[in-house]
Amino acid sequence: MSAPNTAPALYDAPGPRTRRRIRWGTAAVVLVFAALLVTLVTRLDAQGQFAEAKWGPLLDPTHEQFGQVWDFLGAGLLATLQAAAIAIALSLLLGTVLAVTRFTAAAWYRWAVVGCIEFLRGVPVVMSVFFAARVLPELGVDLPVMWFLVIGLTLYNSVVIAEVIRAGIQALPKGQAEAAQAIGLTRSATLRLVLLPQAFRITLPALIGQLVVVLKDTSLGFIISYEELLRRGQIAVQTLENPLQMFFVIGAIFIGVNFSLSKLAEAVERRAG
């Protein structure tokens, strides 16, 4: 029995000369990157950026300030996760309601729903947060500062999620809705029981990405003096005088939390599938 043909179908396999050029090009890029990395490390070392006094409060458990620093940053991380969890839940809820309303609204007021979505989607998220923190108190709305951050994040991310869900519904075969209506389901029941579950499933990767964005955008709380992780890092730097080390560690924390959130969402996706 002959072996299956594994030759590429869309392009020709590179010949000996092309493979040699690829190897030389890869080697050149690696050397340039290594030279830049060595230069960077050398200059940082010359400036004393690897000194124990700068890294010790963050990485050395025996350092006298280690416990205080991580208690301080831990409270900021908790504030970040709290604001992100509430904003994610509200954004998913409001985004779903907006997506369903856009499909079920009568023609005479659908323009208002679409206009609201397009307006909020075009406003930068930092303006939404600033608006919530500066305008709402002028209107007599007195809330803890965390809620102004949550409101700003929800206003922006809910309309993005609404558009993602709408795209998922429109991507479904029309026969799904026609079959549901043929057995007597109303338009709202068709959306709730037939279309939305499938739309959530096929748009889950995009929704996961948006939820990660919500978590990262909690760092905008510093503009309204909400002491989330980034803001607390800025405060700690004023005493420790190690901005490079502090923000490197904070960036690593954000990467770890976002990676964990992505893996959790992927597990939910596999289970739902």
DOTI-997146 format. One line per field, with one value per residue (C-alpha): residue number from 0; x, y, z; residue in one letter. Coordinates in pm, whole numbers, plus 50000, padded with zeros to 5 digits. Layout:
residues N
i = c(NUM_...)
east = c(X_...)
north = c(Y_...)
up = c(Z_...)
aa = c(A_...)
END
This chain:
residues 273
i = c(0_1_2_3_4_5_6_7_8_9_10_11_12_13_14_15_16_17_18_19_20_21_22_23_24_25_26_27_28_29_30_31_32_33_34_35_36_37_38_39_40_41_42_43_44_45_46_47_48_49_50_51_52_53_54_55_56_57_58_59_60_61_62_63_64_65_66_67_68_69_70_71_72_73_74_75_76_77_78_79_80_81_82_83_84_85_86_87_88_89_90_91_92_93_94_95_96_97_98_99_100_101_102_103_104_105_106_107_108_109_110_111_112_113_114_115_116_117_118_119_120_121_122_123_124_125_126_127_128_129_130_131_132_133_134_135_136_137_138_139_140_141_142_143_144_145_146_147_148_149_150_151_152_153_154_155_156_157_158_159_160_161_162_163_164_165_166_167_168_169_170_171_172_173_174_175_176_177_178_179_180_181_182_183_184_185_186_187_188_189_190_191_192_193_194_195_196_197_198_199_200_201_202_203_204_205_206_207_208_209_210_211_212_213_214_215_216_217_218_219_220_221_222_223_224_225_226_227_228_229_230_231_232_233_234_235_236_237_238_239_240_241_242_243_244_245_246_247_248_249_250_251_252_253_254_255_256_257_258_259_260_261_262_263_264_265_266_267_268_269_270_271_272)
east = c(50000_50149_50208_49958_50056_50144_50266_50124_49815_49827_50199_50515_50752_51068_51369_51724_51818_51504_51552_51911_51792_51534_51798_52035_51752_51643_51999_52042_51721_51821_52165_52019_51766_52038_52259_51972_51896_52259_52278_51959_52072_52415_52271_52017_52295_52509_52218_52182_51843_51935_52034_51887_51750_51516_51408_51422_51090_50917_51100_51293_51071_51346_51342_51197_50949_50843_50534_50414_50457_50266_49990_49953_49961_49735_49464_49499_49470_49158_49009_49095_48932_48625_48565_48637_48399_48110_48180_48201_47872_47689_47838_47728_47379_47328_47495_47261_46959_47071_47131_46788_46621_46779_46619_46279_46230_45956_46066_45947_46198_46467_46657_46700_46850_47085_47182_47264_47480_47668_47723_47861_48074_48237_48323_48666_48635_48847_48582_48308_48494_48568_48206_48073_48312_48268_47916_47713_47816_47705_47364_47344_47451_47671_47846_48174_48448_48460_48109_48202_48473_48226_47966_48218_48345_47993_47871_48145_48184_47812_47760_48065_47930_47588_47743_47933_47614_47421_47685_47658_47280_47304_47562_47314_47122_46784_46622_46678_46442_46197_46170_46114_45842_45684_45618_45455_45738_45722_46010_46132_46100_46290_46574_46579_46543_46694_46919_47092_47236_47388_47509_47687_47859_47993_48095_48258_48617_48527_48346_48648_48869_48634_48622_49001_48978_48742_48994_49279_49070_49022_49367_49191_49068_49385_49237_48959_49188_49044_49317_49331_49655_49816_49726_49868_50183_50219_50178_50436_50688_50691_50844_51046_51174_51175_50925_51082_51073_50729_50556_50735_50588_50243_50252_50341_50045_49807_49944_49899_49543_49441_49598_49407_49084_49141_49209_48900_48687_48835_48744_48389_48385_48495_48237_47963_48068)
north = c(50000_50333_50606_50895_51206_51470_51741_52088_52162_52543_52613_52446_52298_52511_52387_52350_52710_52852_52635_52759_53122_53055_52909_53203_53455_53287_53282_53653_53748_53543_53707_54057_53984_53837_54143_54377_54172_54175_54552_54608_54391_54557_54906_54813_54655_54968_55172_54941_54805_54452_54562_54368_54691_54728_54364_54254_54407_54219_53887_53822_53687_53767_54137_54354_54523_54208_54135_54494_54538_54223_54293_54633_54493_54202_54444_54617_54287_54202_54541_54475_54132_54261_54544_54314_54041_54285_54461_54128_54002_54329_54359_54005_54065_54407_54305_54008_54227_54483_54213_54059_54402_54493_54185_54209_54588_54736_54949_55273_55253_55018_55322_55437_55102_55095_55459_55395_55095_55278_55585_55393_55172_55479_55641_55547_55344_55597_55861_55632_55587_55959_56048_55812_55948_56318_56364_56123_56288_56623_56466_56361_55998_55921_55584_55425_55498_55133_55160_55453_55233_54944_55169_55307_54961_54823_55103_55032_54656_54574_54724_54541_54215_54299_54328_54001_53818_53981_53862_53513_53510_53633_53363_53086_52921_53087_52747_52749_53044_52924_52580_52734_52962_52674_52490_52798_52974_53351_53563_53625_53256_53161_53391_53274_52899_52832_53108_53252_52922_52849_53208_53197_52875_52995_53339_53210_53279_53642_53674_53533_53792_54072_53950_53962_54321_54409_54277_54475_54791_54795_54956_55273_55308_55506_55810_55829_55735_55385_55186_54883_54697_54951_55246_55072_54996_55366_55451_55189_55318_55657_55490_55204_55402_55095_55169_54929_54636_54719_54751_54441_54241_54399_54317_53957_53941_54070_53818_53534_53633_53683_53350_53178_53343_53231_52873_52871_53000_52739_52466_52599_52601_52236_52137_52325_52162)
up = c(50000_49894_50146_50143_49956_50218_49979_50048_49842_49848_49799_49675_49929_49960_49772_49905_49825_49990_50301_50324_50303_50573_50803_50745_50795_51118_51247_51165_51347_51653_51662_51633_51906_52130_52073_52164_52475_52588_52530_52728_53019_53024_53038_53306_53512_53474_53611_53911_53807_53921_54270_54562_54709_54410_54370_54734_54849_54565_54541_54863_55146_55398_55307_55583_55345_55156_55368_55376_55001_54911_55162_54996_54642_54739_54848_54512_54327_54525_54433_54067_54067_54251_54002_53707_53829_53875_53542_53357_53505_53432_53082_52990_53128_52973_52647_52611_52683_52425_52162_52220_52228_51895_51738_51907_51910_51698_51405_51567_51854_51719_51595_51956_52060_51760_51814_52180_52091_51817_52034_52331_52109_51956_52289_52434_52751_52943_52865_52994_53322_53352_53271_53538_53802_53724_53591_53805_54136_53989_53932_54296_54246_54545_54514_54624_54373_54263_54123_53898_53746_53710_53545_53297_53204_53176_52951_52698_52716_52722_52375_52240_52381_52234_51888_51934_52032_51746_51500_51647_51604_51246_51168_51252_50966_50904_50925_51301_51353_51089_51249_51593_51464_51275_51603_51752_51938_51954_51834_52189_52281_51966_52065_52426_52372_52029_51899_52205_52336_51996_51953_52290_52190_51857_51988_52306_52186_52111_52443_52626_52460_52564_52923_52934_52804_53091_53343_53188_53165_53542_53544_53423_53780_53854_53675_53936_54229_54268_54440_54216_54149_53914_54138_54443_54248_54168_54536_54643_54388_54560_54864_54710_54408_54184_53903_53653_53893_54032_53696_53566_53855_53812_53440_53523_53764_53496_53246_53496_53587_53223_53126_53406_53296_52937_53044_53265_52980_52742_52994_53005_52624_52607_52863_52679_52354)
aa = c(M_S_A_P_N_T_A_P_A_L_Y_D_A_P_G_P_R_T_R_R_R_I_R_W_G_T_A_A_V_V_L_V_F_A_A_L_L_V_T_L_V_T_R_L_D_A_Q_G_Q_F_A_E_A_K_W_G_P_L_L_D_P_T_H_E_Q_F_G_Q_V_W_D_F_L_G_A_G_L_L_A_T_L_Q_A_A_A_I_A_I_A_L_S_L_L_L_G_T_V_L_A_V_T_R_F_T_A_A_A_W_Y_R_W_A_V_V_G_C_I_E_F_L_R_G_V_P_V_V_M_S_V_F_F_A_A_R_V_L_P_E_L_G_V_D_L_P_V_M_W_F_L_V_I_G_L_T_L_Y_N_S_V_V_I_A_E_V_I_R_A_G_I_Q_A_L_P_K_G_Q_A_E_A_A_Q_A_I_G_L_T_R_S_A_T_L_R_L_V_L_L_P_Q_A_F_R_I_T_L_P_A_L_I_G_Q_L_V_V_V_L_K_D_T_S_L_G_F_I_I_S_Y_E_E_L_L_R_R_G_Q_I_A_V_Q_T_L_E_N_P_L_Q_M_F_F_V_I_G_A_I_F_I_G_V_N_F_S_L_S_K_L_A_E_A_V_E_R_R_A_G)
END
